[in-house]
Amino acid sequence: MLTVVAPIVIGLVYAALNSLIAEPHRRRFNAVFVAGAGAAYLSGGGFGPLELAFTAVATYCAYRGLDSWAWIGVAWLLHTVWDALHHLYGNPILPFAEHSSLGCAICDPVIALWCFAGGPSVADLARSAAARLRPRARRGGSPGGAGASGAPGAADPEAGGAPGAEHPAGAAG
């Protein structure tokens, strides 16, 4: 169980720590980081010249990732496949740790999902989730139909009322 849980936690911690880096530096840092991950197996040479080919593909994805979170996510998923192959063929990323490639293959998709989500700040996600969980009355609306002004029937854009409905056509806002 620890073989599965620990890599997932590592992926989540990676995302959380990267959230401390401001955009666009966060994306660029991750592009450079995944390029390094793409070259991780070069010293072992488990797949011979294919190691160089994989590194070239990962580097291309990382380069495209300088401007695109999606490409960084693709690079992490490619690395996941490479990790799984190394695990299956007995060429772990860390020769002294038999299951290191398996752990990497579990961790990498967690990071890829975060990248496909746009590499959001975990703190921003937490604030957004907390705001959605607050009761409606604390946000200005009420279950009885009162809008932001508190007057019954007033349009509340958060409650699905039409934007601008609180001001009749032509009225100054």
Secondary structure as UniProt FT lines:
FT   HELIX           2..18
FT   TURN            19..20
FT   TURN            23..24
FT   HELIX           25..38
FT   TURN            39..44
FT   TURN            46..48
FT   HELIX           49..65
FT   HELIX           69..88
FT   TURN            89..90
FT   TURN            95..96
FT   TURN            98..99
FT   HELIX           100..116
FT   TURN            117..118
FT   HELIX           122..133
FT   HELIX           136..139
FT   TURN            143..144
FT   TURN            148..149
FT   HELIX           157..159
FT   TURN            163..166
FT   TURN            169..170
//
